[in-house]
Amino acid sequence: MIVSRSTLEGTATPPTPDGVPFFGNGLTFSRDPVDAIEDWSSLGDVVRLEIPGQSMYLVTGPEQIKRILVDDYEQFTISPAQREAFRGVEDHAVTTTTGERWQRLRDALGPAFTREAMQRYADRIVETTATCIEQWDDGERIDLYREMRLLAVNVLADSLLDTDIRGQEDVVIEAADALVDRANFRRPGQLLPDWLPTPTDRRFDRTVSALDAYVDELVADRKSRDAGDDVCSVLLEAHNGGDITLDEVRHNLVAMLLAGHDSPSVALTHVWRLLDGHPDVRNALVDEYHDVVAGDRPTGELYADLDYARNVVSETLRLYPPTLGVTRQATEPVTLDGYDLPAGAQFLCPQWPVHRDDRFWVEPATFDPSRWEGAADRPEYAYFPFSGGPRNCIGMHFARQELTLVLATILSEFELNVSIDGPVTFTPSIQLRPEPTIEATLSRR
C-alpha cells in the first residue's frame, strides 16, 4: 500500500509499507531491492521497514540524509549490516572501523589522496588504459563488464599500488565476486547459523585467502624497496611510525583492491551503454576530445578541461550509483523528520530514489549530462554517489578522475556498439552490479 506524503503529517511513527507474516518487508526487499526502495520512498522521507529480527529506517530526504552523514554524524556509526557484509575480509580496514581507530586509519591513508597525489596518478591512469586497450581488435566482441573490471583492476594496481597485476587480476575479481555473492539478499544460506558452512561460504574463504596471500606478497615486495608515494608505501610508513598495525595495512589494501575496482567498473559499463543509446552525447564527447586533446592521448594536465566528460561521469553516477546505499546506526536517541527514534536504530540512505526524485531533478529518468552545467537549485544531498561527511569515500576524487580519463582514452581509440541481453536489472547485494550480459563490438577509430 502506498500513501501520499501529505497524509502522513503529524503521525507519531514513520509509515511502514505492507509486509507478509514473519518476513515483514524483507521478502519484497530481497526479490528486488531497487524496485522496493523506489516504491517505498513515495511513502515519505523517513519510512520504517520491518526486516526479520530488526527494524530499519529508509531515509530518502536530502536534509535528513545530510543530518545523518554530516551535521550530526557523531550521533551515528556504521551499521552492523555493514560490518557483517565485510566480515572476514575488511575487519581492520577504514571501511568497517569506528572511533579513534577509524581516525588513525583515515589519517594514515590521507597522504595517498592529496591533490598532489591525484596529479601524479593521472598520467598513469591514461598509460595503463592505453596499454590495456592495445589488446583489443577492430570488430572484436567483448563482455563489456568483464573488460571494464580487468581495466579497473590494472588502473588501480598500477596507479595507487605501483604494481603490475597483469595475469593475476582474477585473484581480486574472484574475491570480489565471492563477497558480493555472500552478501546477496536472496541467498538461502543467510538464514543458516554461522557455524554451518555453505558452498558460498567456502568459496568466500578460498578466494579471500588467495587475495590475502597476494597482498602479503605485495607488502613484502614493498618492504624490500625504497619507500615510494603509493598507497602501500604510505601505509607501511604509518606502520613503521607506530600509527597502525600490519593487519591494518593488509586489510586496507584488500579493501582498496575490492571496492576500488568494483565501483568504477560498474560505472564504466553503464557509461558505454548510455552512450550507445545517446549518440548525440557520444558525438559531443568526441568533439570535446578533439578540441581539448587535439588527436593525442589525454593527460593529467588536461583533466580539468574535459568538462563534458566529467559531466557524463556525474550523470552516469546519478542514474546508476554503484552501491545500494549508505547504512548507519544511531548511537543515542535521535529525532529525524519529527520522529523520535531510539538508540540502536538502523538507517539505510539509498542513492537510487534520491537521485531520481522529481522534486530535485527535471525529467529524472533522462540521461542528460547538460544538467551539470552551472549551479543547480537543489539540496546538496540530492546527490551523494560517494556517501558524504567525514566518512565519505576517501578515493572519490581518484574515482572521478579515473572514470573521466579512462573514458577519454578509450574514446580516442574506439567506438563501442553495445548490446544487452534483456532489461537492466541488478544483483541484489551491496554492489549494484548489472545482472544481464552486456556485450560491445569494438570499432577502431
C-alpha positions as CSV (number, residue, x, y, z in Angstrom):
1,M,0.0,0.0,0.0
2,I,1.4,3.4,-1.0
3,V,0.2,6.5,0.8
4,S,0.7,10.1,-0.3
5,R,3.2,12.1,1.7
6,S,0.7,14.7,2.7
7,T,-1.5,12.2,4.6
8,L,1.4,11.5,6.9
9,E,1.9,14.9,8.6
10,G,1.6,14.7,12.3
11,T,1.9,10.9,12.6
12,A,3.8,9.7,15.7
13,T,5.8,7.0,13.9
14,P,7.1,6.7,10.3
15,P,4.9,4.9,7.8
16,T,5.5,1.2,7.2
17,P,4.7,-0.5,3.9
18,D,2.6,-3.6,4.0
19,G,4.6,-6.8,4.5
20,V,4.0,-10.5,5.0
21,P,3.9,-12.5,8.2
22,F,7.3,-13.4,9.7
23,F,9.2,-11.9,6.7
24,G,7.8,-8.3,7.1
25,N,9.2,-6.3,4.2
26,G,12.3,-8.5,3.9
27,L,10.9,-10.8,1.2
28,T,10.0,-7.9,-1.1
29,F,13.4,-6.3,-0.4
30,S,15.3,-9.5,-1.3
31,R,13.4,-10.0,-4.5
32,D,14.2,-6.6,-6.0
33,P,15.8,-4.1,-3.5
34,V,16.0,-1.3,-6.1
35,D,12.3,-1.6,-7.1
36,A,11.2,-2.0,-3.5
37,I,13.2,1.0,-2.3
38,E,11.9,3.2,-5.1
39,D,8.3,2.1,-4.3
40,W,8.6,2.6,-0.6
41,S,10.3,6.0,-0.9
42,S,7.0,7.5,-2.0
43,L,5.6,7.0,1.5
44,G,7.8,9.7,2.9
45,D,11.3,10.9,3.5
46,V,11.6,8.5,6.5
47,V,10.0,5.1,6.2
48,R,10.1,2.3,8.8
49,L,10.8,-1.2,7.4
50,E,10.2,-4.5,9.2
51,I,13.0,-6.9,8.4
52,P,13.2,-10.3,10.1
53,G,14.8,-9.7,13.5
54,Q,15.0,-5.9,13.2
55,S,13.6,-2.6,12.1
56,M,15.3,-0.3,9.7
57,Y,14.5,3.2,8.6
58,L,14.7,4.1,4.9
59,V,15.8,7.7,4.6
60,T,15.3,9.5,1.2
61,G,15.1,13.2,2.2
62,P,18.3,15.1,1.3
63,E,18.1,17.2,4.5
64,Q,17.6,14.1,6.7
65,I,20.5,12.3,4.9
66,K,22.7,15.4,5.4
67,R,21.9,15.3,9.1
68,I,22.9,11.6,9.4
69,L,26.1,11.8,7.3
70,V,27.3,15.4,8.0
71,D,25.5,17.7,10.5
72,D,25.0,15.2,13.4
73,Y,27.4,12.4,12.2
74,E,28.7,11.9,15.8
75,Q,25.3,10.6,16.7
76,F,25.6,7.8,14.2
77,T,28.1,5.0,13.5
78,I,28.4,2.4,10.7
79,S,25.7,-0.2,10.9
80,P,26.0,-3.9,12.0
81,A,24.9,-4.8,8.4
82,Q,28.0,-3.0,7.0
83,R,30.3,-4.8,9.4
84,E,28.7,-8.1,8.7
85,A,28.9,-7.6,4.9
86,F,32.7,-7.3,5.1
87,R,33.3,-9.7,8.0
88,G,36.5,-11.8,7.4
89,V,37.9,-9.5,4.7
90,E,38.0,-5.9,5.9
91,D,37.7,-6.2,9.7
92,H,40.7,-3.9,10.2
93,A,40.0,-1.5,7.3
94,V,38.8,2.1,7.3
95,T,35.6,0.9,5.8
96,T,34.4,-1.0,8.9
97,T,36.2,0.5,11.9
98,T,34.9,3.4,14.1
99,G,36.1,6.0,16.6
100,E,39.8,6.5,17.3
101,R,40.8,3.5,15.2
102,W,38.9,4.8,12.2
103,Q,40.5,8.2,12.6
104,R,44.0,6.7,12.7
105,L,43.4,4.7,9.5
106,R,41.9,7.7,7.8
107,D,44.9,9.9,8.7
108,A,47.3,7.1,7.6
109,L,45.7,6.9,4.2
110,G,45.4,10.7,3.7
111,P,48.8,11.4,2.1
112,A,47.9,9.0,-0.7
113,F,44.9,11.0,-1.7
114,T,46.0,14.6,-1.7
115,R,45.6,17.0,-4.6
116,E,49.3,16.5,-5.5
117,A,48.8,12.7,-5.4
118,M,45.9,12.9,-7.8
119,Q,48.1,14.8,-10.3
120,R,50.7,12.0,-10.0
121,Y,48.2,9.3,-10.7
122,A,46.5,10.9,-13.7
123,D,49.1,10.1,-16.4
124,R,49.5,6.6,-15.1
125,I,45.7,6.1,-15.4
126,V,46.0,7.1,-19.1
127,E,49.1,4.9,-19.7
128,T,47.6,1.8,-18.1
129,T,44.3,2.3,-20.0
130,A,46.2,2.7,-23.3
131,T,48.2,-0.5,-22.6
132,C,45.1,-2.5,-21.8
133,I,43.1,-1.5,-24.9
134,E,46.1,-2.2,-27.1
135,Q,44.9,-5.8,-26.8
136,W,41.6,-5.0,-28.3
137,D,41.0,-5.8,-32.0
138,D,38.8,-3.9,-34.5
139,G,35.5,-5.8,-34.8
140,E,36.0,-7.8,-31.7
141,R,33.0,-8.6,-29.5
142,I,33.7,-8.3,-25.7
143,D,32.0,-9.0,-22.5
144,L,31.8,-5.3,-21.5
145,Y,31.6,-5.7,-17.7
146,R,34.4,-8.2,-17.6
147,E,36.7,-6.0,-19.7
148,M,35.9,-2.9,-17.6
149,R,36.8,-4.9,-14.5
150,L,40.1,-6.1,-15.9
151,L,40.8,-2.5,-16.9
152,A,39.8,-1.1,-13.5
153,V,42.0,-3.6,-11.6
154,N,45.0,-2.8,-13.7
155,V,44.5,1.0,-13.3
156,L,44.1,0.7,-9.6
157,A,47.1,-1.6,-9.1
158,D,49.4,0.5,-11.4
159,S,48.3,3.9,-10.2
160,L,47.6,3.5,-6.5
161,L,49.7,0.5,-5.6
162,D,52.6,0.9,-8.1
163,T,52.5,-2.8,-9.0
164,D,51.9,-4.8,-12.2
165,I,48.9,-7.1,-11.7
166,R,48.6,-8.3,-15.3
167,G,47.8,-12.0,-15.4
168,Q,46.7,-12.0,-11.7
169,E,43.5,-9.9,-12.0
170,D,41.3,-12.8,-11.2
171,V,42.7,-13.0,-7.6
172,V,40.9,-9.7,-7.0
173,I,37.9,-10.3,-9.2
174,E,37.0,-13.7,-7.8
175,A,37.3,-12.5,-4.2
176,A,35.0,-9.5,-5.0
177,D,32.5,-11.9,-6.6
178,A,32.5,-14.2,-3.6
179,L,32.0,-11.2,-1.3
180,V,29.0,-10.0,-3.3
181,D,27.6,-13.5,-3.5
182,R,27.8,-13.9,0.3
183,A,26.0,-10.6,0.8
184,N,23.3,-11.5,-1.8
185,F,19.9,-10.8,-0.2
186,R,18.4,-13.8,-1.9
187,R,21.0,-16.3,-0.7
188,P,19.1,-19.0,1.3
189,G,22.3,-19.7,3.3
190,Q,21.9,-16.3,5.1
191,L,19.2,-17.9,7.2
192,L,21.6,-20.7,8.4
193,P,23.8,-20.4,11.6
194,D,27.3,-19.2,11.1
195,W,28.9,-22.4,12.2
196,L,27.3,-24.3,9.3
197,P,29.4,-23.6,6.2
198,T,27.7,-23.4,2.8
199,P,29.3,-23.6,-0.7
200,T,29.1,-19.8,-0.8
201,D,31.0,-19.5,2.5
202,R,33.6,-22.0,1.4
203,R,34.2,-20.1,-1.9
204,F,34.4,-16.9,0.1
205,D,37.1,-18.3,2.4
206,R,39.1,-19.8,-0.5
207,T,39.1,-16.7,-2.7
208,V,39.8,-14.3,0.2
209,S,42.7,-16.5,1.3
210,A,44.2,-16.2,-2.2
211,L,43.7,-12.4,-2.1
212,D,45.3,-12.2,1.3
213,A,48.3,-14.1,0.0
214,Y,48.6,-11.7,-2.9
215,V,48.5,-8.7,-0.6
216,D,51.2,-10.3,1.6
217,E,53.4,-10.6,-1.4
218,L,52.7,-7.0,-2.3
219,V,53.6,-5.9,1.2
220,A,56.8,-8.0,1.2
221,D,57.8,-6.6,-2.1
222,R,57.3,-3.0,-1.0
223,K,59.3,-3.6,2.2
224,S,62.2,-4.7,0.1
225,R,62.2,-1.5,-2.0
226,D,62.8,2.1,-1.2
227,A,59.7,3.9,0.1
228,G,57.5,5.4,-2.6
229,D,54.4,7.5,-2.6
230,D,51.9,4.8,-3.5
231,V,49.2,3.6,-1.0
232,C,51.1,0.6,0.2
233,S,54.2,2.7,0.9
234,V,52.1,5.3,2.7
235,L,50.5,2.7,4.9
236,L,53.8,1.0,5.7
237,E,55.3,4.3,6.6
238,A,52.4,4.8,9.1
239,H,53.1,1.3,10.4
240,N,56.8,1.9,10.8
241,G,55.9,5.1,12.8
242,G,53.8,3.0,15.2
243,D,50.5,4.5,14.0
244,I,48.8,1.4,12.5
245,T,49.3,-2.4,12.8
246,L,50.4,-4.7,10.0
247,D,46.9,-6.3,9.9
248,E,45.5,-2.8,9.3
249,V,47.9,-2.3,6.4
250,R,46.8,-5.6,4.9
251,H,43.1,-5.1,5.3
252,N,43.1,-1.6,3.9
253,L,44.9,-2.8,0.8
254,V,42.4,-5.6,0.5
255,A,39.5,-3.1,0.8
256,M,41.1,-0.8,-1.8
257,L,41.5,-3.7,-4.3
258,L,37.9,-4.8,-3.8
259,A,35.9,-1.6,-3.7
260,G,38.5,0.4,-5.8
261,H,37.9,-1.7,-8.9
262,D,34.3,-2.8,-8.4
263,S,32.6,0.6,-8.3
264,P,34.5,2.1,-11.3
265,S,34.0,-0.9,-13.4
266,V,30.2,-0.8,-12.9
267,A,30.1,2.9,-13.7
268,L,32.2,2.4,-16.9
269,T,29.9,-0.4,-18.0
270,H,26.9,1.9,-17.7
271,V,28.7,4.8,-19.4
272,W,29.2,2.8,-22.6
273,R,25.7,1.5,-22.5
274,L,24.2,5.0,-22.1
275,L,26.5,6.5,-24.8
276,D,25.4,3.8,-27.2
277,G,21.8,4.9,-26.7
278,H,22.5,8.6,-26.9
279,P,24.7,9.2,-30.0
280,D,24.3,13.0,-29.5
281,V,26.1,12.8,-26.2
282,R,28.8,10.4,-27.6
283,N,29.4,12.8,-30.5
284,A,29.7,15.7,-28.1
285,L,32.3,13.8,-26.2
286,V,34.3,13.0,-29.3
287,D,34.1,16.7,-30.3
288,E,35.4,17.7,-26.9
289,Y,38.2,15.2,-27.1
290,H,39.4,16.6,-30.5
291,D,39.1,20.2,-29.1
292,V,41.0,19.5,-25.9
293,V,43.3,16.7,-26.7
294,A,43.9,17.5,-30.3
295,G,44.3,14.0,-31.6
296,D,46.8,12.7,-28.9
297,R,46.1,10.9,-25.7
298,P,44.6,12.9,-22.8
299,T,47.0,13.8,-20.0
300,G,46.6,14.6,-16.3
301,E,47.1,18.3,-17.1
302,L,44.1,18.2,-19.5
303,Y,41.7,16.6,-17.0
304,A,40.4,19.9,-15.8
305,D,39.5,20.9,-19.4
306,L,37.4,17.7,-20.1
307,D,34.2,19.4,-18.8
308,Y,31.7,17.5,-20.8
309,A,33.4,14.1,-20.0
310,R,33.2,14.9,-16.3
311,N,29.5,15.8,-16.7
312,V,28.9,12.5,-18.4
313,V,30.5,10.7,-15.4
314,S,28.4,12.7,-12.9
315,E,25.2,11.9,-14.8
316,T,26.1,8.2,-15.1
317,L,26.7,8.1,-11.3
318,R,23.4,9.9,-10.7
319,L,21.4,7.3,-12.7
320,Y,23.4,4.3,-11.8
321,P,25.1,4.7,-8.4
322,P,27.5,1.8,-7.8
323,T,26.1,0.8,-4.3
324,L,22.7,0.2,-2.9
325,G,23.1,2.9,-0.2
326,V,24.8,4.1,2.9
327,T,24.0,2.5,6.2
328,R,24.2,4.0,9.7
329,Q,23.2,3.2,13.3
330,A,22.1,5.7,15.9
331,T,24.4,5.7,19.0
332,E,21.8,7.6,21.0
333,P,18.1,8.6,20.7
334,V,17.6,10.9,17.7
335,T,14.8,12.9,16.2
336,L,14.6,12.7,12.5
337,D,11.9,14.4,10.3
338,G,9.9,14.9,13.5
339,Y,10.1,11.2,14.5
340,D,11.7,10.2,17.9
341,L,13.8,7.2,17.1
342,P,15.7,5.0,19.7
343,A,19.4,4.5,20.2
344,G,20.4,1.5,18.0
345,A,18.0,2.4,15.2
346,Q,19.5,1.4,11.8
347,F,19.2,3.6,8.7
348,L,19.6,3.0,5.0
349,C,20.2,6.1,2.8
350,P,19.8,4.8,-0.7
351,Q,21.1,6.9,-3.6
352,W,18.8,5.4,-6.3
353,P,15.4,7.0,-5.4
354,V,17.0,10.3,-4.2
355,H,19.0,10.7,-7.5
356,R,15.7,10.1,-9.4
357,D,13.4,12.2,-7.3
358,D,11.4,14.7,-9.4
359,R,11.3,17.1,-6.5
360,F,15.0,17.8,-7.2
361,W,15.6,16.7,-10.8
362,V,13.9,17.7,-14.1
363,E,13.0,14.6,-16.1
364,P,15.0,12.5,-13.6
365,A,14.9,9.3,-15.7
366,T,16.5,11.1,-18.7
367,F,20.3,10.8,-19.3
368,D,21.2,14.5,-19.7
369,P,24.9,15.5,-18.9
370,S,24.0,19.1,-19.6
371,R,22.1,19.3,-16.3
372,W,25.6,19.6,-14.6
373,E,26.5,22.8,-16.4
374,G,26.4,25.7,-14.0
375,A,24.9,26.0,-10.5
376,A,21.8,24.0,-9.6
377,D,18.9,24.8,-7.3
378,R,18.7,21.6,-5.4
379,P,19.7,20.3,-1.9
380,E,23.3,19.2,-1.6
381,Y,22.4,15.7,-0.6
382,A,20.1,15.1,-3.5
383,Y,23.3,13.6,-5.0
384,F,25.8,11.6,-3.0
385,P,27.2,8.7,-5.0
386,F,30.3,8.5,-2.8
387,S,28.5,8.9,0.6
388,G,29.2,12.1,2.4
389,G,30.6,13.8,5.6
390,P,33.7,12.6,7.4
391,R,33.2,9.0,6.3
392,N,32.8,9.8,2.6
393,C,34.7,7.6,0.2
394,I,38.4,8.5,0.6
395,G,39.0,7.6,-3.0
396,M,36.2,9.6,-4.6
397,H,38.4,12.2,-6.3
398,F,40.6,9.4,-7.7
399,A,37.5,7.5,-8.9
400,R,36.1,10.6,-10.7
401,Q,39.5,11.3,-12.3
402,E,39.8,7.6,-13.3
403,L,36.4,7.4,-14.9
404,T,36.9,10.7,-16.9
405,L,40.4,9.8,-18.1
406,V,39.6,6.2,-19.0
407,L,36.5,7.4,-20.9
408,A,38.5,9.9,-22.9
409,T,41.4,7.5,-23.6
410,I,39.1,4.8,-24.9
411,L,37.1,7.3,-27.0
412,S,40.4,8.3,-28.6
413,E,40.8,4.8,-30.0
414,F,37.4,3.0,-30.2
415,E,33.7,3.3,-30.6
416,L,31.7,0.7,-28.6
417,N,28.5,-0.6,-30.0
418,V,26.7,-2.1,-27.1
419,S,24.0,-4.8,-26.8
420,I,22.3,-6.1,-23.7
421,D,20.6,-9.4,-23.0
422,G,17.3,-8.2,-21.6
423,P,16.3,-5.2,-19.4
424,V,18.7,-3.7,-16.9
425,T,18.4,-5.5,-13.5
426,F,20.8,-5.7,-10.6
427,T,22.4,-8.2,-8.4
428,P,20.6,-7.8,-5.0
429,S,23.7,-7.2,-2.9
430,I,25.9,-4.5,-1.6
431,Q,27.1,-3.5,-5.1
432,L,24.5,-2.7,-7.8
433,R,26.1,-4.8,-10.5
434,P,24.2,-5.3,-13.7
435,E,22.8,-8.8,-13.9
436,P,22.2,-9.3,-17.7
437,T,25.1,-9.9,-20.0
438,I,26.3,-6.7,-21.7
439,E,28.4,-7.0,-24.8
440,A,30.1,-4.5,-27.0
441,T,31.5,-4.7,-30.5
442,L,34.7,-2.6,-30.9
443,S,35.2,-0.3,-33.9
444,R,38.6,1.3,-34.1
445,R,38.5,5.0,-35.0
